[in-house]
Amino acid sequence: MTEETKAAGADTPPDHLSINPMSPHFDGDLLSRGVGIRFKGEIRTTVEEYCISEGWIKVQAGKARDRKGNPLLIKLSGPVEAWFEDLGDDAPVAKA
């Protein structure tokens, strides 16, 4: 991977990201930059996890909890777009 490719990749969020620290897809450094998510053309602020290439997001299912106290999540399918909020309004968007 060249330096130019690394620099271009640094401006778009990864394909799969989660806010749960127990997940293998968690990255606190990237999340601290702020990640915006657009799902089916609507900006969503309640996304727990997303995957752009597979076209899904996971959101909480109300106030329901599992037996370990974690929120129950539902998986919604559709087009997903992600961008870093710290880059401003004209930030590059990662989409499938």
C-alpha positions as CSV (number, residue, x, y, z in Angstrom):
1,M,0.0,0.0,0.0
2,T,1.5,3.4,-1.0
3,E,1.5,6.5,1.1
4,E,-1.1,8.1,-1.3
5,T,-3.5,5.2,-0.8
6,K,-3.1,5.4,3.0
7,A,-3.8,9.2,2.9
8,A,-6.9,8.7,0.8
9,G,-8.1,5.9,3.0
10,A,-7.6,8.1,6.1
11,D,-10.3,10.4,4.9
12,T,-13.1,7.8,4.6
13,P,-14.4,5.6,7.4
14,P,-13.8,1.8,7.3
15,D,-16.2,-0.6,5.7
16,H,-17.3,-2.1,9.1
17,L,-17.3,-0.2,12.4
18,S,-19.0,-0.7,15.8
19,I,-19.3,1.5,18.9
20,N,-19.3,-1.6,21.2
21,P,-15.8,-1.9,22.8
22,M,-16.2,-5.7,23.0
23,S,-16.6,-6.0,19.2
24,P,-13.6,-6.8,16.9
25,H,-14.8,-4.0,14.7
26,F,-14.4,-1.3,17.4
27,D,-11.9,1.5,16.9
28,G,-11.9,4.2,19.5
29,D,-9.6,6.5,17.5
30,L,-11.8,6.6,14.5
31,L,-15.0,7.0,16.6
32,S,-13.4,10.0,18.3
33,R,-13.4,11.8,14.9
34,G,-17.1,11.5,14.7
35,V,-18.7,9.2,12.0
36,G,-21.8,10.3,10.2
37,I,-24.1,7.6,8.8
38,R,-26.7,8.0,6.1
39,F,-29.1,5.0,5.7
40,K,-31.6,4.9,2.9
41,G,-31.0,8.6,2.3
42,E,-31.7,9.6,5.9
43,I,-29.0,10.7,8.4
44,R,-29.1,8.3,11.4
45,T,-27.6,9.1,14.8
46,T,-28.6,5.9,16.7
47,V,-26.4,3.4,14.7
48,E,-24.6,0.9,16.9
49,E,-22.8,-0.9,14.1
50,Y,-22.7,-0.7,10.3
51,C,-21.3,-2.5,7.2
52,I,-21.1,-0.6,3.9
53,S,-20.3,-3.4,1.6
54,E,-23.0,-5.7,3.0
55,G,-25.5,-2.9,3.2
56,W,-26.8,-3.0,6.8
57,I,-26.8,-1.1,10.1
58,K,-27.7,-2.3,13.6
59,V,-29.8,-0.1,15.9
60,Q,-31.2,-0.6,19.4
61,A,-34.6,-2.3,19.6
62,G,-36.3,0.1,22.0
63,K,-35.3,-0.3,25.7
64,A,-35.1,-4.1,25.5
65,R,-31.9,-5.7,27.1
66,D,-30.4,-9.1,26.9
67,R,-29.6,-11.1,30.1
68,K,-26.1,-9.5,30.3
69,G,-27.6,-6.0,30.2
70,N,-26.6,-5.2,26.7
71,P,-29.2,-3.5,24.4
72,L,-30.9,-5.8,21.9
73,L,-30.1,-4.8,18.3
74,I,-32.0,-5.2,15.1
75,K,-30.4,-5.4,11.7
76,L,-31.8,-3.1,9.0
77,S,-30.8,-3.7,5.3
78,G,-30.3,-0.9,2.7
79,P,-27.7,1.4,1.2
80,V,-25.3,2.8,3.8
81,E,-23.0,5.8,3.5
82,A,-20.4,6.9,6.1
83,W,-18.1,10.0,6.5
84,F,-16.0,11.6,9.1
85,E,-17.7,14.6,10.7
86,D,-14.5,16.3,11.6
87,L,-13.7,17.0,7.9
88,G,-16.7,19.3,7.5
89,D,-19.6,19.4,5.0
90,D,-17.6,18.4,1.9
91,A,-16.0,15.3,3.5
92,P,-15.5,12.2,1.2
93,V,-18.2,9.7,1.6
94,A,-17.6,5.9,1.8
95,K,-20.4,4.0,0.0
96,A,-20.9,0.7,-1.9
